[in-house]
């Protein structure tokens, strides 16, 4: 067979095979793959991007702009020859808020309206009203305004912030930088955040774009319910903002509506969380509850018989999982109410009953954190199993801390590489007890130190140098 005859025979066959192959490929592409039962497997579609337009349409009318005017007085001194003169000027401020009650009650941040002389609320349709302050709570940074006007205003439903999930979509509406009714969206980044180590902090962290002017505006879930009040931004970060959980705000709102302010329960003690080291030192079954570090004189804690080293595991029928939660449980209990506490003392269970009083206003806004403020721990390398050196207290220390003479030792240096560097103790701390035994001088300290063995945990009761606050530290011998 010649080459020409060969091409005449096989060329049509080649094109036929190519045509069959392409036809089969097209058929499979259109039909899709089959599973082992013969039914079609349709590949899942990508999740559609969320559309917030309907949510915004339903909720935007309930969000308001809050404008304020404040009188500021300044004393100026020009030269030493002229007497100082007082000057006055007025500054303006802005924030956001939302109607939570159809009678014209608006929820916003306390810092938006603090100390102002005039408050103006502007609605989404442009109407403006002069509002007055019903009441506020600086501790939670919440305030309620009353707007006169029609019989009914559009309100936002209050959701349940406890059901929020990390990664869930949320939407903010507010007036950032005077761009009123701006809408931003993001996700819940974390829950239970503390920003300033304040004892009541339990904030929602989001990556929603929040700027000055958003304060007091609502944080909404995809159902259009308020789950938080936007309050704080991180000036050094991007996509880091914080909101007050609406469940926490509900309690505050009820009290402000009833009496114009918030009353918190007060027990009169300083607690510390029980970790694994304190558990071992106090011979507890589990690391739960809070250990009493200090009991204030004349308080409900003293009257019911609470003592140093008592461990509170249950308060008013509720477990105590952490120090912050203990503070919240006490604060949310109405003053005057009698409560029971389950306590562990010397490894034995005990039940105490007391009546709470109102928390002094002077204590509000002050975080009772005993965090290490550093201290120059690199000065010395003490040859001590506990990682610090001590000296007998001086007359100056005695007078400053109001101590009996010969009652304690002062930490003079801390080993930067030793076991005490992360304990919270610092130079200048006055040690009163170790392992629940009084330490009156260096001699007694040396005796306790000499008995230290590898792995031992020392429970150190001390007074911090900055303000004499009692502190309970644990130091484990390497």
Buried (B, 14 or more C-beta within 10 A) or exposed (E): EEEEEEEEEEEEEEEEEEEEEEEEEEEEEEEEEEEEEEEEEEEEEEEEEEEBEEBBEBBEBBBBBBBBEBEEEEEEEEEEEEEEEEEEEEEEBBBBBBBBBEBBBBBBBBBBBBEBEBBBBBBBEEEEBEBEBBBBBBBBBBBBBBBEBEEEBBBBEBBEBEEBEEEEBBBBBBBBEEEBBBBBBBBBBEBEBBEEEBBBBBBBBBBBBBBEBBBBBBBBBEEBBBBBBBBBBEEEEEBBBBBBBBBBBEBBBEBBBEEEEBBBBBBBBBBBBBEEBBBBBBEBEEBBBBBBBBBEEEBBBBBBBBEBBBBBBBBBEEEBBBBBBBBBBBBBBEBEEEBBBBBBBEEEEBEBEBEBBEBEEEEBEEEEEBEBEEBEBEEBBBEBBBBBBBBBBEEEBBEBBEBEEEBBBBBBBBBBEBBBBEBBBBBBBBBBBBBEEEBBBBEBBEEBBEEBEEEBBBBBBBBBBEEEBBBBBBBBBE
